Amino acid sequence: MLLADERVDMRETIAFHLAMAGFPVVQAGSLDAVVHELHRGRPDVVVVADDLGGTPVEDLLVTITEQPELDGVPVITLSEDPTSGRLAACLALGARDHVRRQAGAEELIARIDELEFLAAIDPLTGMANRRGVEEELDRLVAGAIRHHLPLSAVMARVDGLDMATTTRRQRDAVLREVGYLVASARRTDDFAAVWDRRTFALLLPMTPLAGANAFAGRLHAVVGAAPVRYEHGAVPVTLSCAYAQVGPDAETVLPALETAVSLVQAAGGDAVTPV
């Protein structure tokens, strides 16, 4: 857990209570320190004072929530301001929860307990997120080894969602619809999840490399078959896909797929490649 507050005494008091409740804590006293810690490792939860360094709360939350390391990680704002307006503003700007300092460390711990369950769920699509994929991969690898069965993985990234030419609402509508198509394409035993803001990951039990190839090709065709509709129009969507069979070095397969998908996009996207 990453705890960010420039008030050293308050930060250390909260960190002590969190540690006593079983939550390992990394502390930061500035926005620059938050960004630095995010590059060092991905936290399960971020708790940040809504007035950190005197930065306006809108700038603070945009800077934090747009860090790629924070995809799917819930952010809780901590505030001296007891008004409901401050609560509404923080939630509208991307915070998952908001706790008033006056409520004490016990209330913060209770909210974190709730978010520990939600931390494996992508709020936009309702699918599992990166954390869920990593946990499920461990489970499926153990089963594949035990029963001598193949296991494959597919990663698919949405092409062309340019932040300069689309609004947040448009991107969210497209990703929600693509998430529905991804979930619909999977088989009963397959595991589908959100890997990052525009990338989906799928784990395919009892599937050799040829089966992963066929699945990735089918998913690529389904998503690219028709424009995805949102409230004021429609946008053509294509996927950059990569697939691999999971081997003994299972921990390398998802990073390798991520690299392969990036290379597909760099070459123009809208294609499927093996790893």
Secondary structure, DSSP 4 states (H G I P E B T S, - for coil): -EEE-S-HHHHHHHHHHHHHTT---EEESSHHHHHHHHHH---S-EEEETTGGG--HHHHHHHHHT-GGGTT--EEEEES--SHHHHHHHHHTT-SEEEEGGG-HHHHHHHHHHHHHHTTB-TTTSSB-HHHHHHHHHHHHHHHHHHT--EEEEEEEE----TTTS-HHHHHHHHHHHHHHHHHHS-TT-EEEEEETTEEEEEEET--HHHHHHHHHHHHHHHHTSPEEETTEEE---EEEEEEE--S-GGGHHHHHHHHHHHHHHTTSSEEEE-
